[in-house]
Amino acid sequence: MNHTATPADVLRQFRIVFNAVRTHFQQVEMQAGLGGAQVWALSLVRDHPGIGIGELARRMDIHQSTASNLVKTLVKREMVAVARGAEDRRSVELRILAAGQLSLGKVPGPFEGVLPDALARLPQATLERLGEDLSVLIDALEADAEAGQIPLGRSG
């Protein structure tokens, strides 16, 4: 940008980002019948057979109770099976079922969503600058830091 940014310019950029994310989640929901976070969780279960709830939460960077709720929905819809751990009976191991495979086959991806995918492709210097600037904005909003543990497009 060569001109001085105004609040309206930056607001417009946020609208572009939010609308891109919303459009992606709407398409995913229409194609797979699942919310974006559910699709991401399902793809991780497929890619990491036997993954536990804690590891799923870590990979999605969400709270463990949020991951547990996502899994409950997928189990109820018979897309994921839960089995007790072989070595530690307190732990659970997740496996994708045929209905889950079928749903994932309807979604072109990226399974984690367009925003995490785009962020992962940014140069490190851009990512660091963006992170610093967003921290300033979050402070100005006096936003709850815990909200960072809630996935965008959360459903289920």
Secondary structure, DSSP 8 states (H G I E B T S, - for coil): --S---HHHHHHHHHHHHHHHHHHHHHHHHHHSS-HHHHHHHHHHHHSTTB-HHHHHHHHT--HHHHHHHHHHHHHTTSEEEEE-SS-TTSEEEEE-HHHHHHHHT--S-TT-HHHHHHHHS-HHHHHHHHHHHHHHHHHHT--GGGGGS-TT---
